[in-house]
Amino acid sequence: MKQSTALKIMKAGENVFLTGSAGAGKTYVLNQYINYLRKNGVPVAITASTGIAATHLGGQTIHSWSGLGIKEEITERDLEKIAKKKKVRQRLEQVEVLIIDEISMISKKTLGCIDQILRFFKVSFEPFGGIQVIFSGDFFQLPPVSRERLNSREKFAFMSPVWVKADLKVCYITEQYRQADCALTDILNEMRSGEISDVAQDLLLEKLEESRENSEDFAIKLYTHNADVDRINREELKKLPGPVEMFFGKFAGNKTLAKTLAKSVLAPEVLELKVGAKVIFVKNNYEKGYFNGTLGEISRITPDGWPVVEIADGREIVAKPEDWSVTNEFGQNLATFSQIPLRLAWAITVHKSQGMTLERAEMDLSKTFECGQGYVALSRVKSWGGLKLLGANGNVLQMDELAMAADKRFQQLSAEIEKVYENIPEAELEKISRDFVKEKSSPDLLRDKNMFKSGLKISSAKKIPTAEITKNLIAEGKDLAEIAEIRGLKTSTIITHLAKIREKFPDFDLEKFKPKPEIIKKVSTAIKKVLSRILCLGEEGIHKMFNIRKVGDGIRIGFGHVNGDHKD
């Protein structure tokens, strides 16, 4: 599928899974759609599974945005705690489109929690509270990080029931903007299909032999572990003569958010450089001639104190501070971190390289331990000739079998939806898009957006008491079980709301929830029997039965024992 077709399907309001091989331009399509939504006043949440991925889009992690945090399960109490956080509650109530990038690192369980949170705050039966969701990523990339080892069925988000309920339209982009080399493209495609040819294996062995004979130290080194990377960069910087130049990052806006943002950015908070240091640009700026992954060497420091980077083609680029920001639903900055967009580049981890495009790279994949790690590393480089491979183990070409099976199905589904949209006239598609924007954009939010730009204070939305939300759902004809499911609460909690509704709205009709006469009669009879027994026990018997004991100036009454523990 072409990028333009995927964009049309998003604009039509469909829930979408945007996927494709590394270098297909998924982030480019997301940015186009984000700009479209903002232009039309549709509140959009921009999130990703990791902080690094989120900074590429100017968003924040889905865990932070949703209030989920590090939890892997959500309880009723958790939902109530999230509701007390004003800013989190407001964005959950206002959002109409949710984008999650690098969906491969979101587990099945986490996706279910996000669905539960959105249904609670949107007060809706619909998956994700009825908002449009756009998931982007590639399940051949790195999997979720979890406190416990997950099997394939638990770690992949597409195994979650809500993935199916959301009726996601698969947009599998087949265009390639990174690899221009047939040999490398063929190997990566074979890895994705799980059918590694003898030719591919021979090429890999030849590359290992060739790389060992080549003593030229010409490229950034990719390792699987942070310890190796940190050690190499420290040692190499120390070897260089001359003074260390230090560049300190700056923060603006919400300090807590800015600090969190800084931890997610590849540019360090304190950047240490020397003339001769190998560096890599960690941000795109095509106007200035660099992109995320451009390699170079510090050639000098300008009189006014900025580092000058000489890149592979001999050009020199003066590296000046760039901004990384977190924005709200209006596209306005909440927090900003400013720093020189460089980091030391004798070595970098495979994880941090995700999203980069490297002209040349030296890799040691002998410690590869996770399915897909080898694919992520190899797919960073633009050509087979730009790869220097120092080591490899049996895991390098290994891909997850469930991911491979799912990928084949994703390609089929993408072809099917592409045919459907090819047969829809352009005029009709435009009308569908206009209707979607009209439904999702809010005059109030557009007004608030203008007020935000003018520097005026936006009044916060009034929070509706939880019992009143239940009352409104009762008025819509919902029963207790339905209301509990919509709100993500227990039925017993919803029942407690009835007393509050009766107290505050005495004229509101709750008659249908009144127990049947025969049930009331049975309960009444049971109470009478208990009272009769108590009267026959006498004072000593009553104390024994209910475990009445003196506590301080009062008494405590226990009602039996549960699992050996006294229950007061």
C-alpha positions as CSV (number, residue, x, y, z in Angstrom):
1,M,0.0,0.0,0.0
2,K,1.2,3.5,-0.8
3,Q,1.5,6.1,2.0
4,S,-1.1,8.3,0.3
5,T,-3.7,5.4,0.5
6,A,-3.0,4.9,4.2
7,L,-3.5,8.6,4.8
8,K,-6.9,8.5,3.1
9,I,-8.1,5.6,5.2
10,M,-7.0,7.4,8.4
11,K,-8.8,10.6,7.3
12,A,-12.0,8.5,6.8
13,G,-12.0,7.9,10.5
14,E,-11.1,4.2,10.5
15,N,-9.2,2.6,13.3
16,V,-5.9,1.8,11.7
17,F,-2.8,-0.4,12.2
18,L,-0.1,1.3,10.2
19,T,2.8,-1.1,9.5
20,G,5.5,-2.1,7.0
21,S,9.2,-2.9,7.0
22,A,11.8,-0.6,8.5
23,G,12.3,2.5,6.4
24,A,8.8,2.4,4.9
25,G,8.0,5.9,6.2
26,K,5.5,5.2,8.9
27,T,6.5,8.2,11.0
28,Y,6.2,10.4,8.0
29,V,2.6,9.3,7.4
30,L,1.8,9.8,11.1
31,N,3.1,13.4,11.1
32,Q,1.0,14.2,8.0
33,Y,-2.1,12.9,9.8
34,I,-1.3,14.7,13.0
35,N,-0.9,18.0,11.1
36,Y,-4.2,17.4,9.3
37,L,-6.1,16.8,12.6
38,R,-4.6,19.8,14.3
39,K,-5.5,22.0,11.3
40,N,-9.1,20.9,11.6
41,G,-9.3,21.3,15.4
42,V,-9.5,17.6,16.3
43,P,-7.9,16.8,19.7
44,V,-5.3,14.2,19.1
45,A,-3.0,12.4,21.7
46,I,0.4,11.6,20.3
47,T,2.0,8.8,22.3
48,A,4.5,5.9,21.8
49,S,5.5,2.8,23.8
50,T,9.0,4.3,24.5
51,G,10.3,7.8,25.3
52,I,12.7,7.7,22.4
53,A,9.9,6.9,19.9
54,A,7.6,9.5,21.5
55,T,10.2,12.3,21.0
56,H,10.3,11.7,17.3
57,L,6.6,12.7,17.2
58,G,6.6,15.4,19.9
59,G,4.5,13.3,22.2
60,Q,4.9,11.3,25.4
61,T,4.7,7.7,26.5
62,I,1.3,6.0,26.4
63,H,1.9,5.0,30.1
64,S,2.4,8.6,31.2
65,W,-0.4,10.0,29.0
66,S,-3.0,7.5,30.1
67,G,-2.1,7.5,33.8
68,L,-1.3,3.8,33.6
69,G,2.3,4.3,34.7
70,I,4.2,1.1,35.4
71,K,1.1,-0.9,36.2
72,E,0.2,-4.0,34.2
73,E,-3.3,-4.2,35.6
74,I,-6.0,-1.7,36.4
75,T,-8.4,-1.9,39.3
76,E,-11.4,0.2,40.3
77,R,-9.3,2.0,42.8
78,D,-6.6,2.8,40.1
79,L,-9.3,4.4,37.9
80,E,-10.5,6.5,40.8
81,K,-6.9,7.7,41.5
82,I,-6.5,8.6,37.8
83,A,-9.7,10.6,37.9
84,K,-8.3,12.7,40.7
85,K,-5.5,13.9,38.5
86,K,-7.0,16.9,36.9
87,K,-4.8,17.1,33.8
88,V,-4.9,13.4,33.1
89,R,-8.7,13.3,33.5
90,Q,-9.2,16.3,31.2
91,R,-7.1,14.9,28.4
92,L,-8.7,11.5,28.6
93,E,-12.2,13.0,28.5
94,Q,-11.3,15.4,25.6
95,V,-9.3,13.2,23.3
96,E,-10.9,12.1,20.0
97,V,-7.9,10.4,18.3
98,L,-5.2,8.4,20.0
99,I,-1.9,7.6,18.2
100,I,0.4,4.9,19.6
101,D,3.7,4.5,17.8
102,E,6.1,1.5,18.2
103,I,3.1,-0.7,19.1
104,S,5.3,-3.8,19.1
105,M,6.6,-2.8,22.5
106,I,3.0,-2.7,24.0
107,S,2.0,-6.0,25.5
108,K,-1.4,-7.7,25.2
109,K,-2.2,-6.9,28.9
110,T,-1.1,-3.2,28.6
111,L,-3.4,-2.7,25.6
112,G,-6.3,-4.1,27.5
113,C,-5.6,-1.6,30.4
114,I,-5.5,1.3,27.9
115,D,-8.9,0.2,26.6
116,Q,-10.3,-0.1,30.1
117,I,-9.1,3.4,31.0
118,L,-10.6,5.1,27.9
119,R,-14.0,3.3,28.2
120,F,-14.2,4.5,31.8
121,F,-13.5,8.1,31.1
122,K,-15.4,8.2,27.8
123,V,-18.3,6.3,29.5
124,S,-18.7,4.0,26.5
125,F,-19.2,0.4,25.6
126,E,-17.1,0.9,22.4
127,P,-13.4,-0.3,22.2
128,F,-11.1,2.5,23.5
129,G,-14.2,4.5,24.4
130,G,-15.3,5.0,20.8
131,I,-12.4,7.3,19.8
132,Q,-10.3,6.7,16.7
133,V,-7.1,4.8,17.4
134,I,-4.0,4.7,15.1
135,F,-1.4,2.0,16.0
136,S,1.9,2.2,14.2
137,G,4.8,-0.2,14.2
138,D,6.3,-3.4,13.1
139,F,6.1,-6.6,15.1
140,F,9.5,-7.7,13.9
141,Q,11.0,-4.8,15.9
142,L,11.8,-5.1,19.6
143,P,9.1,-6.7,21.8
144,P,7.8,-5.3,25.1
145,V,10.0,-5.1,28.2
146,S,8.3,-6.9,31.1
147,R,9.1,-7.8,34.7
148,E,8.3,-11.4,33.8
149,R,9.2,-13.3,30.6
150,L,6.2,-13.3,28.3
151,N,5.4,-15.9,25.7
152,S,4.4,-14.8,22.2
153,R,0.7,-14.9,22.9
154,E,1.1,-12.6,25.9
155,K,3.6,-10.1,24.6
156,F,2.0,-9.2,21.3
157,A,-0.7,-6.5,21.4
158,F,-2.5,-8.0,18.4
159,M,-3.4,-11.0,20.6
160,S,-5.6,-8.8,22.9
161,P,-9.4,-9.2,22.4
162,V,-9.8,-5.4,22.1
163,W,-7.5,-5.5,19.0
164,V,-10.1,-7.6,17.2
165,K,-13.1,-5.6,18.6
166,A,-11.6,-2.3,17.4
167,D,-11.8,-3.6,13.8
168,L,-8.4,-2.1,12.9
169,K,-7.9,-1.6,9.2
170,V,-4.4,-2.7,8.3
171,C,-2.3,-0.3,6.2
172,Y,0.8,-2.2,5.2
173,I,3.1,0.3,3.5
174,T,5.3,-1.4,0.8
175,E,7.3,1.7,-0.3
176,Q,11.0,1.7,0.8
177,Y,12.9,4.8,1.7
178,R,15.9,3.4,3.6
179,Q,17.4,0.4,1.8
180,A,18.5,1.1,-1.7
181,D,20.6,-2.1,-1.9
182,C,19.0,-5.3,-3.3
183,A,21.2,-7.7,-1.4
184,L,20.3,-6.2,2.0
185,T,16.6,-5.8,1.1
186,D,16.4,-9.4,0.0
187,I,18.0,-10.6,3.3
188,L,15.6,-8.5,5.4
189,N,12.6,-9.7,3.4
190,E,13.7,-13.3,3.9
191,M,14.0,-12.8,7.6
192,R,10.5,-11.4,7.7
193,S,9.1,-14.4,5.8
194,G,11.2,-16.9,7.9
195,E,12.5,-18.5,4.7
196,I,16.3,-17.9,4.8
197,S,18.0,-19.0,1.6
198,D,21.4,-20.5,1.2
199,V,22.4,-17.4,-0.7
200,A,21.5,-15.2,2.3
201,Q,23.5,-17.4,4.7
202,D,26.5,-17.4,2.4
203,L,26.4,-13.6,2.1
204,L,26.3,-13.3,5.9
205,L,29.3,-15.6,6.3
206,E,31.2,-13.7,3.6
207,K,30.4,-10.4,5.3
208,L,31.8,-11.8,8.6
209,E,35.1,-12.9,6.9
210,E,35.4,-9.7,4.9
211,S,34.8,-7.5,8.1
212,R,37.4,-9.4,10.1
213,E,40.0,-8.8,7.4
214,N,39.1,-5.1,7.1
215,S,40.9,-3.1,9.7
216,E,39.5,0.2,8.7
217,D,37.6,1.8,11.7
218,F,35.1,3.6,9.6
219,A,31.7,3.2,11.3
220,I,29.6,3.5,14.4
221,K,29.5,0.3,16.4
222,L,26.2,-1.3,17.4
223,Y,26.1,-3.5,20.5
224,T,23.2,-5.3,22.2
225,H,24.2,-4.1,25.8
226,N,24.5,-0.6,27.3
227,A,27.6,-1.6,29.3
228,D,29.7,-2.2,26.2
229,V,28.6,1.1,24.6
230,D,29.2,3.3,27.6
231,R,32.7,1.7,28.2
232,I,33.8,2.2,24.6
233,N,32.6,5.8,24.3
234,R,34.3,6.8,27.6
235,E,37.6,5.1,26.7
236,E,37.7,6.6,23.2
237,L,36.9,10.2,24.4
238,K,39.6,9.9,27.0
239,K,42.2,8.9,24.4
240,L,41.8,12.2,22.5
241,P,44.1,15.1,23.3
242,G,42.8,18.6,24.2
243,P,40.2,19.9,26.6
244,V,36.7,18.6,27.1
245,E,33.9,20.9,25.9
246,M,30.7,20.6,27.9
247,F,27.2,21.6,26.7
248,F,24.3,21.7,29.1
249,G,20.7,21.1,28.1
250,K,18.1,23.6,29.0
251,F,14.5,23.1,30.2
252,A,11.3,25.1,29.6
253,G,7.7,24.7,30.6
254,N,6.5,22.1,33.1
255,K,9.8,21.1,34.9
256,T,8.7,17.6,35.8
257,L,7.6,16.9,32.2
258,A,10.7,18.5,30.8
259,K,12.9,16.3,33.0
260,T,11.1,13.2,31.9
261,L,11.4,14.3,28.3
262,A,15.1,14.8,28.7
263,K,15.5,11.2,29.8
264,S,13.8,10.0,26.6
265,V,15.9,12.1,24.3
266,L,19.0,10.6,22.7
267,A,20.9,13.8,23.2
268,P,22.4,13.7,26.7
269,E,21.5,16.3,29.4
270,V,25.3,17.0,29.6
271,L,27.1,16.5,26.4
272,E,30.9,16.1,26.6
273,L,32.9,16.6,23.4
274,K,36.5,17.0,22.1
275,V,37.9,17.9,18.8
276,G,38.2,14.5,17.0
277,A,35.3,12.9,18.7
278,K,33.0,10.7,16.6
279,V,29.4,11.8,16.9
280,I,26.0,11.1,15.5
281,F,23.1,13.5,14.9
282,V,20.0,12.4,16.8
283,K,17.4,14.6,15.2
284,N,16.2,15.4,11.7
285,N,16.9,18.8,10.2
286,Y,17.0,18.4,6.4
287,E,17.3,22.2,5.9
288,K,20.7,22.1,7.8
289,G,21.8,18.9,6.0
290,Y,21.5,16.2,8.7
291,F,19.0,13.6,9.8
292,N,18.6,11.2,12.7
293,G,21.6,8.9,12.1
294,T,24.0,11.2,10.3
295,L,27.6,10.3,11.4
296,G,30.5,12.7,11.6
297,E,33.5,13.9,13.6
298,I,34.1,17.1,15.6
299,S,36.5,19.1,13.4
300,R,36.7,22.3,15.5
301,I,34.8,24.6,17.9
302,T,33.6,28.0,16.6
303,P,34.8,31.2,18.3
304,D,31.3,31.6,19.7
305,G,31.5,28.1,21.2
306,W,29.5,25.8,18.9
307,P,30.8,22.3,17.7
308,V,31.5,21.9,14.0
309,V,30.8,18.4,12.6
310,E,32.5,17.1,9.4
311,I,30.3,14.4,7.9
312,A,31.2,11.7,5.4
313,D,30.8,13.8,2.2
314,G,33.3,16.4,3.6
315,R,30.7,19.0,4.4
316,E,30.9,20.8,7.7
317,I,27.8,21.5,9.8
318,V,27.7,23.9,12.8
319,A,25.7,22.0,15.4
320,K,23.4,24.4,17.4
321,P,20.7,23.5,20.0
322,E,17.5,21.9,18.8
323,D,14.2,21.6,20.7
324,W,12.4,18.5,21.8
325,S,8.9,19.2,23.0
326,V,5.8,17.6,24.5
327,T,2.6,19.1,23.1
328,N,-1.1,19.0,24.2
329,E,-4.2,18.3,22.1
330,F,-4.0,21.8,20.7
331,G,-0.4,21.4,19.4
332,Q,1.0,23.8,22.0
333,N,4.2,23.0,23.9
334,L,3.8,21.8,27.5
335,A,7.5,21.2,28.1
336,T,10.7,21.7,26.1
337,F,14.3,20.3,26.3
338,S,17.0,22.1,24.3
339,Q,20.4,20.6,23.5
340,I,23.0,20.2,20.8
341,P,21.5,17.2,18.8
342,L,24.6,15.0,19.1
343,R,25.8,12.1,21.1
344,L,29.1,10.3,21.1
345,A,29.2,7.7,18.4
346,W,32.0,5.3,18.7
347,A,29.2,2.9,19.8
348,I,25.5,2.8,20.4
349,T,23.0,0.2,21.5
350,V,20.7,-1.6,19.0
351,H,17.7,-0.3,21.1
352,K,18.8,3.3,20.7
353,S,19.4,2.9,17.0
354,Q,15.7,2.0,16.4
355,G,14.3,4.7,14.1
356,M,17.8,5.8,12.8
357,T,19.1,5.5,9.3
358,L,22.8,4.8,9.2
359,E,25.0,5.2,6.1
360,R,27.6,2.8,7.7
361,A,27.6,0.7,10.8
362,E,29.9,-1.8,12.5
363,M,28.0,-4.5,14.5
364,D,28.9,-7.2,16.9
365,L,25.8,-9.3,17.2
366,S,27.4,-12.2,19.0
367,K,25.4,-11.5,22.1
368,T,22.0,-11.2,20.4
369,F,19.5,-12.6,22.9
370,E,16.0,-11.5,21.6
371,C,14.1,-12.4,18.5
372,G,14.1,-9.4,16.2
373,Q,17.3,-7.8,17.6
374,G,19.3,-8.9,14.6
375,Y,16.6,-7.6,12.2
376,V,16.5,-4.2,14.0
377,A,20.3,-3.9,13.8
378,L,20.6,-4.9,10.1
379,S,17.7,-2.8,9.0
380,R,19.4,0.4,10.3
381,V,21.9,0.5,7.5
382,K,21.1,1.8,4.0
383,S,23.3,-0.7,2.1
384,W,25.0,-4.1,2.4
385,G,28.3,-2.3,1.5
386,G,27.8,0.0,4.5
387,L,27.8,-2.9,7.0
388,K,30.8,-4.2,8.9
389,L,29.8,-7.4,10.8
390,L,32.3,-8.5,13.5
391,G,30.2,-11.2,15.2
392,A,27.0,-13.1,15.0
393,N,25.3,-16.0,16.8
394,G,22.4,-18.3,16.0
395,N,19.8,-15.7,17.1
396,V,20.7,-13.0,14.5
397,L,18.4,-14.3,11.8
398,Q,15.8,-15.6,14.2
399,M,12.3,-14.1,14.1
400,D,9.2,-14.9,16.2
401,E,7.0,-17.5,14.5
402,L,3.8,-15.9,15.7
403,A,5.0,-12.5,14.4
404,M,5.8,-14.0,11.0
405,A,2.3,-15.7,10.8
406,A,0.6,-12.4,11.8
407,D,2.7,-10.4,9.3
408,K,1.4,-12.6,6.4
409,R,-2.2,-12.1,7.6
410,F,-1.6,-8.3,7.9
411,Q,-0.4,-8.2,4.3
412,Q,-3.6,-10.0,3.2
413,L,-5.9,-7.7,5.2
414,S,-4.0,-4.6,3.8
415,A,-4.6,-5.8,0.2
416,E,-8.3,-6.3,1.0
417,I,-8.9,-2.8,2.5
418,E,-6.8,-1.2,-0.3
419,K,-9.2,-2.7,-2.9
420,V,-12.2,-1.4,-1.0
421,Y,-10.9,2.1,-0.9
422,E,-9.8,2.0,-4.5
423,N,-13.5,1.6,-5.5
424,I,-14.7,4.6,-3.5
425,P,-14.9,7.7,-5.6
426,E,-12.7,10.6,-4.5
427,A,-15.7,12.9,-3.9
428,E,-17.3,10.4,-1.6
429,L,-14.0,9.9,0.3
430,E,-13.7,13.6,0.8
431,K,-17.2,13.8,2.2
432,I,-16.5,10.9,4.6
433,S,-13.4,12.8,5.8
434,R,-15.3,16.1,6.2
435,D,-18.0,14.3,8.2
436,F,-15.5,12.7,10.4
437,V,-13.7,15.9,11.2
438,K,-17.0,17.7,11.8
439,E,-18.0,15.0,14.3
440,K,-14.7,14.9,16.1
441,S,-13.7,18.6,16.1
442,S,-15.1,20.7,19.0
443,P,-16.1,24.4,18.7
444,D,-15.2,24.7,22.4
445,L,-11.8,23.2,21.9
446,L,-11.2,25.4,18.9
447,R,-12.1,28.4,21.1
448,D,-9.8,27.1,23.8
449,K,-7.0,26.7,21.3
450,N,-7.4,30.4,20.3
451,M,-7.5,31.4,23.9
452,F,-4.3,29.4,24.5
453,K,-2.6,31.2,21.7
454,S,-3.8,34.5,23.2
455,G,-2.3,33.7,26.6
456,L,-5.8,33.6,28.2
457,K,-6.5,31.1,31.0
458,I,-8.7,28.2,29.9
459,S,-11.4,27.3,32.5
460,S,-11.3,23.7,33.5
461,A,-14.2,21.4,32.7
462,K,-16.5,20.7,35.6
463,K,-16.2,17.1,36.9
464,I,-19.5,15.2,37.0
465,P,-19.9,13.3,40.2
466,T,-19.6,9.5,39.7
467,A,-23.2,8.8,40.9
468,E,-24.6,11.3,38.4
469,I,-22.8,9.6,35.5
470,T,-24.6,6.4,36.6
471,K,-27.9,8.3,36.8
472,N,-27.4,9.5,33.2
473,L,-26.8,6.0,32.0
474,I,-29.9,4.7,33.9
475,A,-31.9,7.4,32.1
476,E,-30.6,6.0,28.8
477,G,-32.1,2.6,29.7
478,K,-28.9,0.8,30.7
479,D,-29.1,-2.0,33.4
480,L,-26.7,-2.3,36.3
481,A,-24.5,-4.9,34.6
482,E,-24.2,-2.8,31.4
483,I,-23.3,0.3,33.5
484,A,-20.7,-1.6,35.4
485,E,-19.1,-2.8,32.1
486,I,-19.2,0.7,30.5
487,R,-17.6,2.3,33.5
488,G,-15.1,-0.5,34.3
489,L,-16.5,-0.8,37.8
490,K,-18.0,-3.6,39.9
491,T,-21.8,-4.1,39.9
492,S,-21.7,-3.7,43.7
493,T,-20.2,-0.3,43.3
494,I,-22.9,0.8,40.9
495,I,-25.5,-0.4,43.4
496,T,-24.1,1.9,46.0
497,H,-24.7,4.8,43.6
498,L,-28.4,4.1,43.7
499,A,-28.6,5.3,47.4
500,K,-26.8,8.5,46.4
501,I,-29.1,9.0,43.5
502,R,-32.2,8.5,45.7
503,E,-30.8,11.0,48.2
504,K,-29.9,13.7,45.7
505,F,-32.7,13.1,43.2
506,P,-35.7,11.8,45.2
507,D,-38.0,12.1,42.2
508,F,-35.8,10.1,39.9
509,D,-37.4,6.7,39.0
510,L,-35.4,3.8,40.4
511,E,-38.4,1.5,40.8
512,K,-37.1,-1.1,38.3
513,F,-34.2,-1.7,40.7
514,K,-36.4,-2.5,43.6
515,P,-36.1,-6.2,44.7
516,K,-39.1,-8.4,44.0
517,P,-41.6,-8.9,46.9
518,E,-40.7,-12.6,47.3
519,I,-37.0,-11.7,47.7
520,I,-37.8,-9.0,50.4
521,K,-40.0,-11.6,52.1
522,K,-37.2,-14.2,52.2
523,V,-34.7,-11.7,53.6
524,S,-37.2,-10.5,56.2
525,T,-37.8,-14.1,57.3
526,A,-34.1,-14.8,57.6
527,I,-33.5,-11.6,59.7
528,K,-36.4,-12.7,62.1
529,K,-34.8,-16.1,62.6
530,V,-31.4,-14.6,63.4
531,L,-33.0,-12.2,65.9
532,S,-34.9,-15.0,67.6
533,R,-31.7,-17.0,68.0
534,I,-29.9,-14.0,69.4
535,L,-32.6,-13.5,72.0
536,C,-32.3,-17.1,73.1
537,L,-28.5,-16.9,73.6
538,G,-28.4,-14.5,76.5
539,E,-25.7,-11.9,77.1
540,E,-22.8,-14.5,77.3
541,G,-23.9,-16.3,74.2
542,I,-24.2,-13.1,72.2
543,H,-20.7,-12.1,73.2
544,K,-19.4,-15.5,72.2
545,M,-21.3,-15.6,68.8
546,F,-20.2,-12.1,67.7
547,N,-16.9,-12.0,69.5
548,I,-17.7,-8.7,71.2
549,R,-14.7,-7.4,72.9
550,K,-13.7,-4.1,74.6
551,V,-11.3,-1.9,72.6
552,G,-10.3,1.3,74.3
553,D,-13.4,3.2,75.4
554,G,-15.6,1.3,72.9
555,I,-16.3,-2.3,71.7
556,R,-15.5,-4.2,68.5
557,I,-17.9,-6.7,67.1
558,G,-16.6,-9.5,64.9
559,F,-18.8,-11.4,62.4
560,G,-17.4,-14.9,62.2
561,H,-14.1,-16.0,60.7
562,V,-13.0,-16.0,57.0
563,N,-10.1,-18.3,56.0
564,G,-9.0,-18.3,59.6
565,D,-8.9,-14.5,59.8
566,H,-11.3,-12.6,62.1
567,K,-13.5,-10.2,60.1
568,D,-14.6,-7.1,62.1
